[in-house]
Amino acid sequence: MLHTDTQTTQILEPRRNAKIRLSVVVPCFNEEAVINISHARLSQVLKGMAQHDLAAYEIIYVDDGSKDSTASKLIDLSQADPAVKVVMLSRNFGHQPAVSAGIDLANGDCVVLIDADLQDPPELIADMVTLWRSGYDVVYGQRTDRDGESAFKLATAQAFYRGLNRLSDVDIPLDVGDFRLMDRQVVDAIKSMPERDRFLRGMVSWVGFRQIGLPYRREARAAGESKYPLRKMILFALDGMLSFSLVPLRVVILLGLLILVLANFGIFYALINRLFTDRWVSGWTMLFIAVMFMGGVQLMVLGMIGEYVGRIYMASKERPLYLIKRHFGFHDRG
């Protein structure tokens, strides 16, 4: 299997000896149809790894304000399995804040992020630990195929990843989600970043360290429905673009310069008509088009700037990223 090393100039320092403590963070939102299946498969993988690689492991399920029976099923799992810990958020804060809550509470030497829908195979965690032992600090799953998804979603996903990489000031690997293993150093670096509008895959790329991709075939959902409809995908793409790039503002500047050049041609055309022809009154069509065009551009520019200013305003409030309602399975918390 081929791997993609994104930090080829660094020297690997193998970690081959001691067993490790592993934390697995699983965000959940309305996953009642799949959560028991997901836990059984994940536990089987971790129990198998415990014989050789793991000194201990914990599975931190973060219930992101589910409206179905997900929370009660997670509580049952925590009572039946001492490795299971459950965090219940006070409402639905979104996928990225839910993952961040799990990261904040994880105690392992390595932390794995994986969704509950089983599209990302838990069996790959063993391969990730192997690559971590060889010296890598981040091992991210890189999708080669995506089963069970429409042609439209596949096309928009490809466009998103490639467009984001062109716009971003950080080199974000293509076709990569949040499924990954991170060393404790990387986890602590992520926890030190206070930003509110989170795009974790970009944040992990930004911190650097030694990173490598693990190609895999993404499976169809084991059960249930996708929690990322088109509207949420668009908002998520917007978060990624605005959090890691000033290109939209630079595009606005270039657009302003282009319009200035076009305006000069318009001024020249108007002067010629005024001084040397009798068609001055007939220029109302061009004037109308110019006013409408400039009005649209101004609204777009103000909207783009307003989006950045709005994010600054939200960050200035310093509200917490999430609020925890209850803990289960944490011995030092209620």
TITI-144776 format. One record per residue (C-alpha): y, z, x. Coordinates in Angstrom, 2 decimals. Example, Ala and Ser with C-alpha at 12.3 -4.5 7.8 and 13.67 -1.06 7.14 Angstrom:
-4.50; 7.80; 12.30
-1.06; 7.14; 13.67
***
This chain:
0.00; 0.00; 0.00
3.41; -0.98; 1.35
6.22; 1.53; 1.57
9.95; 0.89; 1.84
11.71; 3.03; 4.45
15.44; 3.30; 3.70
16.30; 5.27; 6.86
14.55; 3.30; 9.62
16.64; 4.61; 12.53
15.60; 8.26; 12.24
12.72; 9.88; 14.07
9.88; 11.32; 11.99
8.92; 14.95; 12.48
5.44; 15.39; 10.97
4.65; 18.46; 8.86
0.88; 18.59; 9.07
-0.25; 22.21; 9.28
0.56; 24.77; 6.60
-0.08; 24.50; 2.89
3.06; 24.28; 0.82
4.54; 25.62; -2.40
5.17; 22.78; -4.81
7.49; 22.79; -7.84
7.15; 20.09; -10.49
10.11; 19.69; -12.87
9.39; 18.04; -16.23
12.33; 17.47; -18.65
11.26; 17.28; -22.30
13.01; 16.11; -25.45
10.97; 15.66; -28.64
7.71; 15.15; -26.76
5.33; 16.90; -29.16
3.05; 13.85; -29.34
2.41; 13.71; -25.60
3.11; 17.10; -24.04
-0.45; 18.49; -24.20
-1.92; 15.28; -22.81
0.72; 15.21; -20.09
0.12; 18.83; -19.09
-3.65; 18.39; -18.93
-3.35; 15.39; -16.62
-0.66; 16.98; -14.44
-2.60; 20.24; -14.12
-5.75; 18.39; -13.13
-3.89; 16.66; -10.31
-2.26; 19.86; -9.04
-5.48; 21.88; -9.19
-7.18; 19.21; -7.12
-4.36; 19.28; -4.58
-4.46; 23.09; -4.39
-7.76; 22.92; -2.49
-6.18; 21.22; 0.52
-2.39; 20.82; 0.29
-0.94; 23.59; -1.87
-0.60; 27.30; -1.29
0.86; 27.59; -4.79
2.42; 25.40; -7.44
4.60; 25.79; -10.51
5.32; 23.44; -13.39
8.80; 23.92; -14.81
9.17; 22.39; -18.26
12.78; 22.08; -19.42
13.12; 21.76; -23.18
16.35; 19.86; -23.73
17.06; 21.04; -27.28
14.03; 19.39; -28.91
14.05; 19.21; -32.71
10.27; 18.96; -33.13
7.48; 21.33; -32.06
7.86; 20.62; -28.32
9.32; 24.07; -27.59
6.51; 25.97; -29.33
3.87; 23.89; -27.57
5.51; 24.61; -24.22
5.52; 28.35; -24.96
1.79; 28.15; -25.76
1.20; 26.38; -22.44
3.12; 29.08; -20.54
0.98; 31.79; -22.16
-2.25; 29.98; -21.32
-1.38; 28.85; -17.78
0.37; 31.20; -15.31
1.63; 28.21; -13.32
3.72; 27.04; -16.28
7.34; 28.08; -16.62
9.51; 27.04; -19.54
13.29; 26.77; -19.74
14.82; 26.29; -23.16
18.37; 24.91; -23.17
20.75; 25.96; -25.95
21.13; 22.35; -27.16
20.51; 18.78; -26.08
22.56; 18.30; -22.91
20.89; 15.07; -21.77
18.22; 14.04; -19.30
20.21; 14.51; -16.10
21.48; 18.04; -16.90
17.94; 19.01; -17.99
16.51; 17.81; -14.68
19.30; 19.66; -12.87
18.34; 22.88; -14.68
14.79; 22.54; -13.43
15.95; 21.82; -9.89
18.16; 24.91; -9.92
15.19; 27.13; -10.84
12.56; 25.52; -8.61
11.32; 27.66; -5.70
8.96; 25.26; -3.95
9.11; 23.87; -0.42
9.08; 20.50; -2.18
10.23; 19.60; -5.70
8.79; 16.73; -7.73
10.67; 15.22; -10.68
8.55; 13.53; -13.33
8.98; 12.76; -17.04
6.55; 13.99; -19.69
5.71; 10.54; -21.11
3.11; 9.71; -18.39
4.76; 6.40; -17.55
4.95; 7.74; -14.00
1.38; 8.59; -12.88
1.00; 12.26; -11.78
-1.77; 11.13; -9.42
0.89; 9.70; -7.09
2.13; 13.21; -6.30
-0.67; 13.59; -3.74
0.48; 10.39; -1.99
4.05; 11.70; -2.03
3.00; 14.94; -0.34
1.10; 12.93; 2.28
4.24; 10.94; 3.07
6.29; 14.15; 3.13
3.84; 15.60; 5.67
4.36; 12.53; 7.86
8.05; 13.45; 8.12
9.89; 11.97; 5.14
12.33; 14.16; 3.21
12.42; 12.08; 0.01
9.60; 10.00; -1.44
10.70; 8.03; -4.50
8.53; 6.01; -6.84
9.48; 2.32; -6.81
8.36; 0.31; -9.82
6.62; -3.00; -9.18
5.61; -3.57; -12.82
6.60; -1.94; -16.12
3.95; -1.99; -18.85
4.78; -1.64; -22.53
8.42; -2.69; -22.28
10.14; -5.65; -23.92
11.43; -8.66; -22.00
14.98; -7.65; -22.93
14.58; -4.16; -21.47
12.97; -5.52; -18.31
15.79; -8.04; -17.84
18.55; -5.49; -18.46
16.87; -2.97; -16.13
16.72; -5.52; -13.33
20.34; -6.49; -13.91
21.38; -2.82; -13.94
19.71; -1.88; -10.64
20.92; -4.95; -8.81
24.42; -4.82; -10.26
24.72; -1.11; -9.46
23.62; -1.68; -5.88
26.29; -4.35; -5.42
29.02; -2.19; -6.93
28.06; 1.16; -5.41
29.42; 2.51; -2.16
25.95; 4.00; -1.59
22.78; 1.99; -1.00
20.67; 2.90; -4.04
17.07; 1.53; -3.90
16.15; -1.09; -6.48
13.82; -0.39; -9.43
13.80; 3.36; -8.82
14.04; 6.11; -11.45
14.06; 9.87; -11.06
10.32; 10.10; -10.26
10.36; 11.46; -6.71
9.50; 14.24; -4.29
12.30; 16.02; -2.44
12.16; 18.40; 0.50
13.82; 21.82; 0.10
16.71; 20.71; 2.34
17.46; 17.83; -0.01
17.14; 20.07; -3.07
19.63; 22.55; -1.63
22.02; 19.69; -0.86
21.79; 18.43; -4.46
22.36; 21.95; -5.81
25.54; 22.24; -3.73
27.07; 19.17; -5.45
29.20; 20.40; -8.39
29.82; 17.08; -10.13
29.40; 17.02; -13.91
28.65; 13.36; -14.70
25.32; 13.28; -12.90
23.39; 10.27; -11.67
20.64; 11.98; -9.68
19.07; 8.94; -8.10
22.47; 8.03; -6.67
23.10; 11.62; -5.54
19.78; 11.70; -3.69
20.64; 8.43; -1.96
24.08; 9.79; -1.04
22.78; 12.91; 0.75
20.81; 10.77; 3.18
17.87; 12.30; 5.10
14.70; 10.30; 5.70
13.66; 8.46; 2.53
10.81; 6.12; 1.67
9.67; 4.24; -1.42
6.18; 4.45; -2.91
5.46; 1.30; -4.96
3.52; 1.77; -8.19
2.84; 0.17; -11.55
4.69; 1.97; -14.32
2.46; 2.55; -17.32
3.28; 2.39; -21.02
4.09; 5.65; -22.79
0.96; 7.66; -23.57
2.41; 8.56; -27.00
5.73; 8.97; -28.79
8.86; 6.87; -28.56
11.35; 6.15; -25.81
14.28; 8.59; -25.64
16.53; 5.94; -24.09
17.71; 3.45; -26.74
20.17; 0.72; -25.82
23.25; 2.91; -26.42
22.03; 5.63; -24.06
21.03; 3.05; -21.45
24.55; 1.58; -21.52
26.14; 5.04; -21.14
23.72; 5.88; -18.34
24.57; 2.64; -16.54
28.26; 3.46; -16.95
27.68; 6.90; -15.41
25.94; 5.33; -12.44
28.66; 2.76; -11.89
31.65; 5.10; -12.25
30.08; 8.00; -10.33
29.34; 6.00; -7.20
31.88; 3.23; -7.06
35.60; 2.50; -7.09
34.85; -1.20; -7.48
35.94; -1.31; -11.16
39.41; -0.12; -10.16
39.50; -2.63; -7.32
38.46; -5.38; -9.73
41.39; -4.37; -11.94
43.75; -4.77; -8.97
42.35; -8.23; -8.19
42.62; -9.17; -11.85
46.25; -8.05; -11.84
46.96; -10.24; -8.79
45.27; -13.21; -10.44
47.33; -12.76; -13.59
50.48; -12.50; -11.45
49.68; -15.87; -9.88
49.02; -17.40; -13.31
52.28; -15.86; -14.60
54.22; -17.55; -11.79
52.76; -20.90; -12.82
53.76; -20.12; -16.42
57.29; -19.26; -15.36
57.53; -22.49; -13.39
56.24; -24.48; -16.37
58.75; -22.79; -18.71
61.69; -23.49; -16.38
60.74; -27.15; -16.04
60.57; -27.49; -19.83
63.86; -25.68; -20.28
65.85; -27.63; -17.69
64.40; -31.13; -17.77
62.74; -31.72; -21.15
63.45; -31.23; -24.82
60.14; -29.45; -25.49
61.43; -25.92; -25.07
60.84; -24.79; -28.66
57.33; -26.22; -28.69
56.26; -23.66; -26.03
55.54; -21.01; -28.63
51.78; -21.74; -28.41
51.66; -20.96; -24.72
53.80; -17.86; -25.28
51.44; -16.63; -28.01
48.36; -17.18; -25.84
50.01; -15.46; -22.88
51.01; -12.41; -24.92
47.54; -12.06; -26.43
45.88; -12.51; -23.05
48.11; -9.98; -21.32
47.66; -7.51; -24.18
43.87; -7.71; -23.85
44.02; -7.31; -20.08
46.34; -4.32; -20.33
44.05; -2.59; -22.82
41.05; -3.22; -20.57
42.88; -1.90; -17.51
44.10; 1.19; -19.36
40.58; 1.80; -20.65
39.09; 1.59; -17.16
41.69; 3.93; -15.68
41.35; 6.22; -18.70
37.59; 6.52; -18.10
38.17; 7.81; -14.57
40.99; 10.11; -15.69
38.81; 11.43; -18.51
36.09; 12.34; -16.04
38.64; 14.16; -13.90
39.80; 16.04; -17.01
36.25; 17.05; -17.97
35.53; 18.19; -14.40
38.75; 20.25; -14.33
37.47; 22.37; -17.24
34.65; 23.61; -14.98
32.27; 24.11; -17.88
28.63; 24.69; -16.90
26.39; 21.65; -16.75
23.93; 23.29; -19.17
23.30; 26.59; -20.96
19.91; 28.32; -20.97
18.74; 29.93; -24.22
15.41; 31.44; -23.10
13.00; 31.57; -20.16
9.23; 31.86; -20.38
6.88; 32.47; -17.45
9.61; 33.63; -15.05
8.76; 37.18; -14.04
12.35; 38.03; -13.10
13.93; 36.61; -16.26
13.65; 37.21; -20.00
***
